Amino acid sequence: MRSSWEFFSTERIVFGNGSIRELDKILQRLKAKNVFLITDPGIKGAGIADKVIQLLEQADYKVVVYDQAIPEPPIQTAIDCYEFAKAHMDTDAIIGLGGGSSIDLAKVVALLMAHGGHPRDYFGEHRVPGPIAPLIAIPTTAGTGSEVTSVAVLADLENNLKIGISDNFLRPAVALLDPELTVGLPPYVTACSGIDALSHAVEAYTAKDYRYIQAEGELLFKGSLPLADALAFKAIELISQNLVLAVQQGSNLEARGNMLLGSLLAGMAFSNAGTAAAHAMAYPIGGLVKSPHGEVTGLLLPYVMEYNTAVEQEKMAKIALAFGVNPAGKTEQELASQAWQEVYKLLEMIGLPTKLSQIGIKEEDLPEIASKSLEINRLIRNNPRVPNQKSLEELLRKAL
């Protein structure tokens, strides 16, 4: 049994409407003049990248832009981006601007700038030898929490896998969150990214207690711990009360701000506590269908919550209260069983699928999904109820 826990986070967080204008001060503090900006074609096309570039150029920074980031960037994209940066200037600081994929790409480039080599050299946990190049993460979606997490995910196209680099050295130096940058996010992307943030928060909050995680050595995902619990619960409140509004009223800046804050808090929580079975199953499912990661984790979340309720009744009851369920006349058990139903209703309200068959999964796929999920030990060991092949197949059959 473990007797102590640690909590890691990004060194500095700057949050608020218009906070993008703090970029000059942040770069001055980093003593940077040559900035490499990584973003994607959508952010460039929406004018968000140009807004940031204009701020930098007005303050006399030399800026080189790579705007070809793509969702779940392949290993080769990370290499190409790194080579592009090296060919164009000596970089003092990197900015990752966009969704989780752009920020993940920026993390890998910052890693290669500091330590060289190939991305494959760092796959797995605790493989980064020291601090990465100074990195400022500016999210334009409220979903992954990548601006404060210790993980970067790349696609290994040769083996049809998503591979993670996980190390506390990978956390950006600064997370800069400006809700105004998220206002133009389309409803579907808002829904997928928002439900992903909720999945992070719920799975971190209901993870197995850190004292009872059965694994040796230093862990990145340590299980439920008091500080992560507090952050995750606040994230659940913020997301459950604002996601529908953010999807339906994209220009509602208060809802956008609350979603961005919820995503941030969820990222801080899960990057210490970890996620569990919903995320474990999302990996093999993601290899079979083209649905976005958030859509898959969100779809699985209510079924995993129902599965876990028997061993996490108290916390599930509190989740129901966070969703606004009236506790009058209800036992803790009744409240707990309502928590997963509230998430299911939320999926319906934001127009996301609630059944695996809707995204192309078939009955014959279930045994392989279950077996591959069980192999992802760093997530499965976090699940409060210990799954096995039979119980996971039953869970998946309910979700089919």
ZIHUKA-V96245 format. One record per residue. N is the residue number from 1. RES is the residue in one letter. SS is DSSP state (h for helix, s for strand, l for the rest). NEAR is the number of other ideal C-beta (glycine too) atoms within 10 Angstrom. Layout:
n res ss near
N RES SS NEAR
N RES SS NEAR
This chain:
n res ss near
1 M l 8
2 R l 15
3 S l 6
4 S l 7
5 W l 17
6 E l 12
7 F l 15
8 F l 15
9 S l 19
10 T l 20
11 E l 10
12 R s 14
13 I s 16
14 V s 17
15 F s 15
16 G l 16
17 N l 13
18 G l 10
19 S h 17
20 I h 19
21 R h 10
22 E h 16
23 L h 22
24 D h 14
25 K h 11
26 I h 19
27 L h 21
28 Q h 11
29 R h 12
30 L l 17
31 K l 9
32 A l 20
33 K l 14
34 N s 14
35 V s 26
36 F s 30
37 L s 24
38 I s 31
39 T s 27
40 D s 23
41 P h 13
42 G h 21
43 I h 24
44 K h 19
45 G h 11
46 A l 15
47 G l 11
48 I h 23
49 A h 24
50 D h 13
51 K h 15
52 V h 24
53 I h 19
54 Q h 12
55 L h 16
56 L h 18
57 E h 12
58 Q h 9
59 A l 14
60 D l 8
61 Y l 19
62 K s 16
63 V s 16
64 V s 15
65 V s 20
66 Y s 22
67 D s 17
68 Q s 16
69 A s 26
70 I l 14
71 P l 13
72 E l 17
73 P l 24
74 P s 15
75 I h 18
76 Q h 13
77 T h 22
78 A h 25
79 I h 16
80 D h 15
81 C h 22
82 Y h 22
83 E h 12
84 F h 16
85 A h 21
86 K h 14
87 A h 8
88 H h 14
89 M l 13
90 D l 11
91 T l 19
92 D l 17
93 A s 22
94 I s 27
95 I s 30
96 G s 30
97 L s 29
98 G s 28
99 G l 25
100 G h 28
101 S h 25
102 S h 31
103 I h 31
104 D h 28
105 L h 29
106 A h 32
107 K h 32
108 V h 26
109 V h 31
110 A h 30
111 L h 29
112 L h 23
113 M h 19
114 A h 16
115 H h 16
116 G l 9
117 G l 10
118 H l 12
119 P h 23
120 R h 13
121 D h 15
122 Y h 25
123 F l 15
124 G s 13
125 E s 19
126 H l 14
127 R l 14
128 V l 21
129 P l 13
130 G l 9
131 P l 15
132 I l 24
133 A l 21
134 P l 23
135 L s 29
136 I s 27
137 A s 30
138 I s 28
139 P s 29
140 T l 26
141 T l 27
142 A l 33
143 G l 31
144 T l 26
145 G l 28
146 S h 30
147 E h 26
148 V h 27
149 T l 30
150 S l 24
151 V s 22
152 A s 30
153 V s 21
154 L s 27
155 A s 21
156 D s 14
157 L l 12
158 E l 9
159 N l 9
160 N l 10
161 L s 13
162 K s 15
163 I s 16
164 G s 19
165 I s 25
166 S s 21
167 D l 22
168 N h 17
169 F h 20
170 L h 25
171 R l 23
172 P l 27
173 A l 20
174 V s 23
175 A s 27
176 L s 24
177 L s 24
178 D l 25
179 P h 21
180 E h 17
181 L h 26
182 T h 26
183 V l 16
184 G l 16
185 L l 24
186 P l 11
187 P h 14
188 Y h 14
189 V h 20
190 T h 23
191 A h 27
192 C h 23
193 S h 28
194 G h 28
195 I h 27
196 D h 29
197 A h 31
198 L h 27
199 S h 30
200 H h 34
201 A h 33
202 V h 35
203 E h 31
204 A h 32
205 Y h 27
206 T l 28
207 A l 32
208 K l 23
209 D s 13
210 Y h 24
211 R h 14
212 Y h 12
213 I l 20
214 Q l 11
215 A l 14
216 E l 5
217 G l 6
218 E l 10
219 L l 20
220 L l 19
221 F l 24
222 K l 23
223 G l 25
224 S s 27
225 L l 21
226 P h 10
227 L h 15
228 A h 27
229 D h 19
230 A h 13
231 L h 25
232 A h 28
233 F h 21
234 K h 18
235 A h 30
236 I h 28
237 E h 19
238 L h 26
239 I h 30
240 S h 21
241 Q h 16
242 N h 22
243 L h 25
244 V h 16
245 L h 15
246 A h 30
247 V h 25
248 Q h 15
249 Q l 13
250 G l 17
251 S l 9
252 N l 16
253 L h 15
254 E h 13
255 A h 24
256 R h 25
257 G h 23
258 N h 21
259 M h 31
260 L h 28
261 L h 20
262 G h 30
263 S h 32
264 L h 24
265 L h 27
266 A h 35
267 G h 30
268 M h 27
269 A h 34
270 F h 32
271 S h 28
272 N h 29
273 A h 31
274 G l 27
275 T l 25
276 A l 28
277 A h 28
278 A h 27
279 H h 27
280 A h 29
281 M h 30
282 A h 28
283 Y h 21
284 P h 19
285 I h 24
286 G h 20
287 G h 14
288 L h 18
289 V l 14
290 K l 8
291 S l 21
292 P l 22
293 H h 24
294 G h 26
295 E h 24
296 V h 29
297 T h 28
298 G h 29
299 L h 27
300 L h 23
301 L h 26
302 P h 23
303 Y h 25
304 V h 28
305 M h 26
306 E h 20
307 Y h 23
308 N h 28
309 T l 22
310 A l 13
311 V l 14
312 E l 23
313 Q h 17
314 E h 10
315 K h 21
316 M h 26
317 A h 23
318 K h 20
319 I h 28
320 A h 24
321 L h 17
322 A h 22
323 F l 19
324 G l 10
325 V l 17
326 N l 9
327 P l 13
328 A l 5
329 G l 6
330 K l 16
331 T l 11
332 E h 14
333 Q h 13
334 E h 13
335 L h 20
336 A h 24
337 S h 19
338 Q h 20
339 A h 29
340 W h 22
341 Q h 15
342 E h 17
343 V h 25
344 Y h 17
345 K h 15
346 L h 22
347 L h 19
348 E h 10
349 M h 13
350 I l 20
351 G l 11
352 L l 23
353 P l 16
354 T l 15
355 K l 12
356 L h 27
357 S h 11
358 Q h 13
359 I h 17
360 G l 13
361 I l 21
362 K l 10
363 E h 12
364 E h 7
365 D h 17
366 L h 19
367 P h 13
368 E h 12
369 I h 22
370 A h 23
371 S h 13
372 K h 16
373 S h 25
374 L h 17
375 E l 11
376 I l 16
377 N h 11
378 R h 19
379 L h 23
380 I h 19
381 R l 20
382 N l 28
383 N l 26
384 P l 22
385 R l 17
386 V l 11
387 P l 22
388 N l 11
389 Q h 12
390 K h 9
391 S h 14
392 L h 24
393 E h 17
394 E h 16
395 L h 24
396 L h 22
397 R h 13
398 K h 13
399 A h 21
400 L l 15
